[in-house]
Amino acid sequence: MINSTFKEKTTVEKLIKESIADHKLRIQKGRRDWVRKMLDYYGGNYTNQYIEQYFNSASFQEIPCYNANFTRRFINKMSRIYTVGANRNVNNEYDKLTIKKNARMKHVERMTRLVGTVATQVIYKEHNGMPYFDYRPVYYFDVHLKDPFTPAAIMYPLLMLPEDILYNQKMEWAYWDESIYAHYDSDGNIIEEYEHGYGVLPFLFTHREEQVDEFFVDGANDIVDCNEQVNIAMTEMQLGLRFQMFGQPYMTGVDSDKRIERAGSDQILDLPEGATYDIASPAGDINAVIENIKFQLDLVAQNNHLYVQFAQDGGETPSGIALKIKDLERFEDYQDDIELWRMYEHELYYIEREIAAYNNINLPDKLKLDFNEPEYPKTVQDQILLDEHRIKHHMIDEVDLLMSYNGDLTRKEAEKVIEKNKEAMEDPHYAAMEGNITEEAPETEETEELNEEADRS
C-alpha cells in the first residue's frame, strides 16, 4: 500500500514537472516568434506572411499584400538618448577602446524600444595591434536567474550564416555565465567549452522601462500591431480600387452550362436573345478608408508621445520654441529615460573594466558621464546670443565654442585656429576694412601720393 501510494505520488510530481516544462517551452517558442515578427516589421521584410492568412480566397490574391513600414520611423523617433551621443570622461585609453560605443549604443537603444529587453555582449577585439570593445545585441535569448530580475547565465542561438550558400549546419547555441563559455548544438552536444576568466557575465541587459513582475519587458506591440492593421487596410483598399476600375462582369438570361469567355475590348461577345451583360462596381468609400488609416496612425503616435503630419496637411514651418512646446511630453519622457540609461552605462562600464583588466588594461573605478541633449532649431540671432551668454559667464571658452561647431577638431587644433584668426584680426589693414582702427596704418607710396594731391587741392 505504501509503495503504491509512493509510486502514485512520484508519477503525479513527474507529470506536473513535465507539464510545467512543456508550458515554459511553449512560452519561449512564442516569444521567439514574437521577436522575429518585431524585427521583421522594423526591417520591413517578409511582413506579408503575417497578413496573408486574411486573404485566402482567390479574389483576394489578385494583388500583392501591401507593405508599409512606419515601425522603424516611430522607434527611431522615440530613441533620443544616443541621438547625439554621450561624453564619457575616463581617460585617453578608454576613448580608444570605446571608439564604436556611441554608434553601437544608438542601435541598442532602438532595439530595446522595439523588443523590450535586449542582451548586449561586450567583446574585446584587436585590429592591427589596436585594442577596442565591440558591442553586439542579442534579441532572443533564455536566462537562468539569481532572482526574478537578475540573470546568472544566458543561452542564445548563434547566427546561422544565411548568406553563405555552403553553410548547412544545424542550429548552434552559446552559453555564458560568470566563468564558463560553452558552444553546443541543437541536440545538446558540447562543441567547445572553456573558462573565459572575466569573472563577470559579459552581457548588459537593457529594458525599455523598469521591470514589473517578470524579467522580460514588453516591446512596441502597439506600433507593430497598428502597422499590421494598416497593411491589411491598405491591401483591402487596393483590392477595392481594382474592382472599382475593372468591376465585376455578370450576365443574365444565359444557360449556366454554356461557356462564355471575355477575350478583351477588341472582341465581340455573342449573347443569346434576351440575355444581358453588365459590369457592377463596388460602392466603397476610398476616402473613408484613408481617414481611418490616418486615425489609426495618429492614435498610436499620440499614445507614444509622438505626432504625425501628412503631406496634404500643409501649414507653416513651426519655430524652434513651437516645436519644443509641441514636443513637451516626449521631452519629459527623454528626461525620465536618461536616469535609466545612466544606470545601464555604469553597469556596462563595470563589465568593460573587468574585461579590460583581464587583458592587462587598467581603467579607473569611476565613470563620468554626460548625455548630449538633442537641440531644437534656433535662429542665427538666438544662437549668437546664446554663445555670447555662455562665454560671458565662463561656461565655455572660445576653444570649446569652436569645438562645438567642429567636432572633428582636437583642442590643440582649435587653439591654433583661434590664435591664427586673432593674429589676422589684429592686422591694421583688416581693422581699417572693418572700420575699427586701433592704430594708424603704415603709410605706403599710394597713401603718400593721395596726401600730396589733397595738399595741392
For each residue, the residues with C-beta under 8 A, 3 or more apart:
1: 4 5
2: 5 6
3: 6 7
4: 1 7 8
5: 1 2 8 9
6: 2 3 9 10
7: 3 4 10 11
8: 4 5 11 12
9: 5 6 12 13
10: 6 7 13 14
11: 7 8 14 15
12: 8 9 15 16
13: 9 10 16 17
14: 10 11 17 18
15: 11 12 18 19
16: 12 13 19 20
17: 13 14 20 21
18: 14 15 21 22
19: 15 16 22 23
20: 16 17 23 24
21: 17 18 24 25
22: 18 19 25 26
23: 19 20 26 27
24: 20 21 27 28
25: 21 22 28 29
26: 22 23 29 30
27: 23 24 30 31
28: 24 25 31 32 142
29: 25 26 32 33
30: 26 27 33 34
31: 27 28 34 35 140 216
32: 28 29 35 36 140
33: 29 30 36 37
34: 30 31 37 38
35: 31 32 38 39 115 139 140
36: 32 33 39 40 140
37: 33 34 40 41 50 224
38: 34 35 41 42 114 115 219 220 224
39: 35 36 42 43 114 115 139
40: 36 37 43 44 45 46 47 49 50
41: 37 38 44 47 69 71 224 227 228
42: 38 39 71 72 75 114
43: 39 40 69 72
44: 40 41 47 67 69 71 72
45: 40
46: 40 49
47: 40 41 44 50 51 65 67 69 227 228 231
48: 51 52 64 65 67
49: 40 46 52
50: 37 40 47 228 231
51: 47 48 54 55 65 228 231 232 235
52: 48 49 55 56 65
53: 56
54: 51 232
55: 51 52 60 61 65 235
56: 52 53 60
57: 60 61
58: 61
59: 62 239
60: 55 56 57 239
61: 55 57 58
62: 59 239 242
63: 235 238 239 242
64: 48
65: 47 48 51 52 55 231 235
66: 231 234 235 238
67: 44 47 48 231
68: 227 230 231 234
69: 41 43 44 47 72 73 227
70: 73 74 223 227 230 297
71: 41 42 44 74 75 114 220 223 224 227
72: 42 43 44 69 75 76
73: 69 70 76 77
74: 70 71 77 78 220 223 300 301 304 306
75: 42 71 72 78 79 110 113 114 220 223
76: 72 73 79 110
77: 73 74 306
78: 74 75 113 304 305 306 330 333
79: 75 76 82 83 106 109 110 113
80: 83 330 334 337 374
81: 86 109 334 337 338 341 371
82: 79 85 86 102 105 106 109
83: 79 80 106 372 374
84: 372 373 374 375
85: 82 102 106 372
86: 81 82 102 105 345 369 370 371 372
87: 369 370 371 372
88: 94 95 98 101 345 349 367 368 369
89: 367 368 369 370
90: 94 95 349 363 364 367 368
91: 94 95 363 364
92: 95 96
93: 96 97 361 363
94: 88 90 91 97 98 363
95: 88 90 91 92 98 99
96: 92 93 99 130 131 132
97: 93 94 131 132 133 352 356 361
98: 88 94 95 101 132 133 352
99: 95 96 132
100: 103 104 132 133 134 135
101: 88 98 104 105 133 135
102: 82 85 86 105 106
103: 100 106 107
104: 100 101 107 108 120 134 135 136
105: 82 86 101 102 108 109 135
106: 79 82 83 85 102 103 109 110
107: 103 104 110 111 137
108: 104 105 111 112 118 120 135 137 206
109: 79 81 82 105 106 112 113 206 341
110: 75 76 79 106 107 113 114
111: 107 108 114 115 118 137 139
112: 108 109 115 116 117 118 206 207 208
113: 75 78 79 109 110 208 219 220
114: 38 39 42 71 75 110 111 219 220
115: 35 38 39 111 112 118 139 219 220
116: 112 207 208 216 217 218 219 220
117: 112 205 206 207 208 215 216 217 219
118: 108 111 112 115 137 138 139 205 206
119: 137 138 141 154 156 203 204 205
120: 104 108 135 136 137 138 203 204 205 206 348
121: 135 136 137 138 176 202 203
122: 133 134 135 202 203 204 348 351 352 355
123: 133 134 135 136 202
124: 131 133 355 356 358 359
125: 131 132 133 134
126: 129 130 131 132
127: 130 132
128:
129: 126
130: 96 126 127
131: 96 97 124 125 126 359 361
132: 96 97 98 99 100 125 126 127
133: 97 98 100 101 122 123 124 125 352 355
134: 100 104 122 123 125
135: 100 101 104 105 108 120 121 122 123
136: 104 120 121 123
137: 107 108 111 118 119 120 121
138: 118 119 120 121 141 154 156 203
139: 35 39 111 115 118
140: 31 32 35 36 156 157
141: 119 138 154 155 156
142: 28 154 155 156
143: 151 152 153 154 155 215
144: 151 152 153 154 155 177
145: 148 149 150 151 152 215
146: 150 151 152
147: 150
148: 145 213 214 215
149: 145 211 215
150: 145 146 147
151: 143 144 145 146 154 201 203 205 215
152: 143 144 145 146 177 178 201
153: 143 144 175 176 177 201
154: 119 138 141 142 143 144 151 175 176 177 201 203
155: 141 142 143 144 173 174 175
156: 119 138 140 141 142 173 174
157: 140 160 171 172 173
158: 171 172 173 174 183
159:
160: 157 167 169 171
161: 164 167
162: 167
163:
164: 161 167
165:
166:
167: 160 161 162 164
168:
169: 160 172
170: 185 186 187
171: 157 158 160 185 186
172: 157 158 169 183 184 185 186 191
173: 155 156 157 158 183 184 185 186
174: 155 156 158 181 182 183
175: 153 154 155 180 181 182 183 184
176: 121 153 154 180 181 196 201 202 203
177: 144 152 153 154 180 201
178: 152 198 199 200 201
179: 195 196 197 199
180: 175 176 177 193 194 195 196
181: 174 175 176 192 193 194 195 196
182: 174 175 190 192 193
183: 158 172 173 174 175 190 191 192 193
184: 172 173 175 188 189 190 191
185: 170 171 172 173 188 189 191
186: 170 171 172 173
187: 170
188: 184 185
189: 184 185
190: 182 183 184 193
191: 172 183 184 185
192: 181 182 183
193: 180 181 182 183 190
194: 180 181
195: 179 180 181
196: 176 179 180 181 202
197: 179 358
198: 178 202 351 354 355 358
199: 178 179 354 358
200: 178 350 351 354 355
201: 151 152 153 154 176 177 178 351
202: 121 122 123 176 196 198 351 355
203: 119 120 121 122 138 151 154 176 351
204: 119 120 122 344 347 348 351
205: 117 118 119 120 151
206: 108 109 112 117 118 120 341 344
207: 112 116 117 210 211 217 340
208: 112 113 116 117 217 218 219
209: 217 340
210: 207 340
211: 149 207 214 215 217
212: 217
213: 148
214: 148 211
215: 117 143 145 148 149 151 211
216: 31 116 117
217: 116 117 207 208 209 211 212
218: 116 208 221
219: 38 113 114 115 116 117 208 224
220: 38 71 74 75 113 114 115 116 223 224 304
221: 218 224 225
222: 225 226 300 303 304
223: 70 71 74 75 220 226 227 300 304
224: 37 38 41 71 219 220 221 227 228
225: 221 222 228 229
226: 222 223 229 230 296 297 299 300
227: 41 47 68 69 70 71 223 224 230 231
228: 41 47 50 51 224 225 231 232
229: 225 226 232 233 296
230: 68 70 226 227 233 234 293 296 297
231: 47 50 51 65 66 67 68 227 228 234 235
232: 51 54 228 229 235 236
233: 229 230 236 237 289 292 293 296
234: 66 68 230 231 237 238 293
235: 51 55 63 65 66 231 232 238 239
236: 232 233 239 240 289
237: 233 234 240 241 286 289 290
238: 63 66 234 235 241 242
239: 59 60 62 63 235 236 242 243
240: 236 237 243 244 282 284 286 289
241: 237 238 244 245 286
242: 62 63 238 239 245 246
243: 239 240 246 247 248 281 282
244: 240 241 247 281 282 284 286
245: 241 242
246: 242 243 279
247: 243 244 279 280 281
248: 243 279 280 281 282
249: 262 277 278 279
250: 277 278 279 280
251: 254 260 271 275 276 277 278
252: 275 276
253: 271 272 274 275 276
254: 251 258 260 271 272 275
255: 258 272
256:
257:
258: 254 255 272
259:
260: 251 254 269 271
261:
262: 249 267 269
263: 267
264: 267
265:
266:
267: 262 263 264
268:
269: 260 262 277
270:
271: 251 253 254 260 275 276 277
272: 253 254 255 258 275
273:
274: 253
275: 251 252 253 254 271 272
276: 251 252 253 271
277: 249 250 251 269 271
278: 249 250 251
279: 246 247 248 249 250
280: 247 248 250
281: 243 244 247 248
282: 240 243 244 248
283:
284: 240 244 289
285: 288 289
286: 237 240 241 244 289 290
287: 290 291
288: 285 291 292
289: 233 236 237 240 284 285 286 292 293
290: 237 286 287 293 294
291: 287 288 294 295
292: 233 288 289 295 296
293: 230 233 234 289 290 296 297
294: 290 291 297 298 310
295: 291 292 298 299
296: 226 229 230 233 292 293 299 300
297: 70 226 230 293 294 300 301 308
298: 294 295 301 302 307 308
299: 226 295 296 302 303
300: 74 222 223 226 296 297 303 304
301: 74 297 298 304 306 307 308
302: 298 299 305 306 307
303: 222 299 300
304: 74 78 220 222 223 300 301
305: 78 302 329 330 332 333
306: 74 77 78 301 302 330
307: 298 301 302 326 327
308: 297 298 301
309: 313 315
310: 294 313
311:
312:
313: 309 310
314:
315: 309
316:
317:
318: 322 323 326
319: 322 323 377
320: 323 324 376 377 378 379 382
321: 324 325 376
322: 318 319 325 326
323: 318 319 320 326 327 376 377
324: 320 321 327 328 331 376
325: 321 322 328
326: 307 318 322 323
327: 307 323 324 330 331 376
328: 324 325 331 332
329: 305 332 333
330: 78 80 305 306 327 333 334
331: 324 327 328 334 335
332: 305 328 329 335 336
333: 78 305 329 330 336 337
334: 80 81 330 331 337 338 373 374
335: 331 332 338
336: 332 333 339 340
337: 80 81 333 334 340 341
338: 81 334 335 341 342 371
339: 336 342 343
340: 207 209 210 336 337 343 344
341: 81 109 206 337 338 344 345 371
342: 338 339 345 346 369 371
343: 339 340 346 347
344: 204 206 340 341 347 348
345: 86 88 341 342 348 349 367 369
346: 342 343 349 350 367 369
347: 204 343 344 350 351
348: 120 122 204 344 345 351 352
349: 88 90 345 346 352 353 367
350: 200 346 347 353 354
351: 122 198 200 201 202 203 204 347 348 354 355
352: 97 98 122 133 348 349 355 356 363
353: 349 350 356 357 363 365
354: 198 199 200 350 351 357 358
355: 122 124 133 198 200 202 351 352 358 359
356: 97 124 352 353 359 361 362 363
357: 353 354 360 361 362 363
358: 124 197 198 199 354 355
359: 124 131 355 356
360: 357
361: 93 97 131 356 357
362: 356 357
363: 90 91 93 94 352 353 356 357
364: 90 91 367
365: 353
366:
367: 88 89 90 345 346 349 364
368: 88 89 90
369: 86 87 88 89 342 345 346
370: 86 87 89
371: 81 86 87 338 341 342
372: 83 84 85 86 87
373: 84 334
374: 80 83 84 334
375: 84 378
376: 320 321 323 324 327
377: 319 320 323
378: 320 375 382 383 386
379: 320 382 383
380: 383 384
381: 384 385
382: 320 378 379 385 386
383: 378 379 380 386 387
384: 380 381 387 388
385: 381 382 388 389
386: 378 382 383 389 390
387: 383 384 390 391 401
388: 384 385 391 392
389: 385 386 392 393 395
390: 386 387 393 395 396 401
391: 387 388 394 395 396 397 398 401
392: 388 389
393: 389 390
394: 391 397
395: 389 390 391
396: 390 391 400 401 404
397: 391 394 400 401
398: 391 401 402 418
399: 402 403 411 414 415 418
400: 396 397 403 404
401: 387 390 391 396 397 398 404 405
402: 398 399 405 406 409 414 417 418
403: 399 400 406 407 409 411 414
404: 396 400 401 407
405: 401 402
406: 402 403 409 414
407: 403 404
408:
409: 402 403 406 413 414 417
410: 413 414
411: 399 403 414 415
412: 415 416
413: 409 410 416 417
414: 399 402 403 406 409 410 411 417 418
415: 399 411 412 418 419
416: 412 413 419 420
417: 402 409 413 414 420 421
418: 398 399 402 414 415 421 422
419: 415 416 422 423
420: 416 417 423 424
421: 417 418 424 425
422: 418 419 425 426
423: 419 420 426 427
424: 420 421 427 430
425: 421 422 430 431
426: 422 423 430 431
427: 423 424 430 431
428: 431 432 437 438 439 440 441 442
429: 432 433 441
430: 424 425 426 427 433 434
431: 425 426 427 428 434 436 437 438
432: 428 429 435 437 441
433: 429 430
434: 430 431
435: 432
436: 431
437: 428 431 432 440 441
438: 428 431
439: 428
440: 428 437
441: 428 429 432 437
442: 428
443: 447 448
444: 447 448
445: 448 449
446: 449 450
447: 443 444 450 451
448: 443 444 445 451 452
449: 445 446 452 453
450: 446 447 453 454
451: 447 448 454 455
452: 448 449 455 456
453: 449 450 456 457
454: 450 451 457
455: 451 452
456: 452 453
457: 453 454
